[in-house]
Amino acid sequence: MSTIGWVVYLVAIVAMFYFIGIRPSQKERQKQQELLASVAVGDTVLTTSGFYGVIIDMTDDTVIVEFGNNKNCRIPMQKTAIAQLEKATNSAAKSDEKK
C-alpha cells in the first residue's frame, strides 16, 4: 500500500513540474517562433534591448533595423532580438478613407 502511495505522489510531482515549468515555456517558445515567422520589411519592432525601430531589410536570420528619425542609424541584428512586432499599416490610405 505504501509503494502505491509513493508512486502516486511521484507521478503527481512530475505532472506538477510539467504543467508549471515545461508547458508554459514551450507555449512561449512557439509564440516567439510564430512572431519571428511573420516579420516583414516595414514592420515596427521592439527589440529585447528596449529600442523601437523599423525593419528595412532582412535575410534568413538577420534583420537591418532603422532607429529614430536619423536615417543613418541602421543596425543589423539577429531576428531573435525582436521582442514585439507591430505590423506596418498604410496610414495614407486610412487618412484618405476618413476624408
ChimeraX attribute file (.defattr): number of C-alpha atoms within 10 A of each C-alpha:
attribute: neighborCount
match mode: 1-to-1
recipient: residues
	/A:1	5
	/A:2	7
	/A:3	8
	/A:4	9
	/A:5	10
	/A:6	11
	/A:7	11
	/A:8	12
	/A:9	12
	/A:10	12
	/A:11	12
	/A:12	12
	/A:13	11
	/A:14	12
	/A:15	13
	/A:16	12
	/A:17	12
	/A:18	12
	/A:19	11
	/A:20	11
	/A:21	11
	/A:22	12
	/A:23	12
	/A:24	12
	/A:25	12
	/A:26	11
	/A:27	11
	/A:28	11
	/A:29	12
	/A:30	12
	/A:31	12
	/A:32	15
	/A:33	12
	/A:34	11
	/A:35	16
	/A:36	18
	/A:37	11
	/A:38	10
	/A:39	20
	/A:40	17
	/A:41	15
	/A:42	17
	/A:43	17
	/A:44	22
	/A:45	24
	/A:46	16
	/A:47	19
	/A:48	12
	/A:49	9
	/A:50	12
	/A:51	13
	/A:52	17
	/A:53	21
	/A:54	22
	/A:55	21
	/A:56	17
	/A:57	15
	/A:58	17
	/A:59	9
	/A:60	8
	/A:61	10
	/A:62	14
	/A:63	24
	/A:64	20
	/A:65	25
	/A:66	22
	/A:67	18
	/A:68	13
	/A:69	8
	/A:70	8
	/A:71	8
	/A:72	9
	/A:73	12
	/A:74	18
	/A:75	13
	/A:76	14
	/A:77	15
	/A:78	14
	/A:79	19
	/A:80	15
	/A:81	16
	/A:82	21
	/A:83	16
	/A:84	16
	/A:85	18
	/A:86	12
	/A:87	13
	/A:88	14
	/A:89	11
	/A:90	8
	/A:91	9
	/A:92	8
	/A:93	9
	/A:94	10
	/A:95	9
	/A:96	8
	/A:97	8
	/A:98	6
	/A:99	5
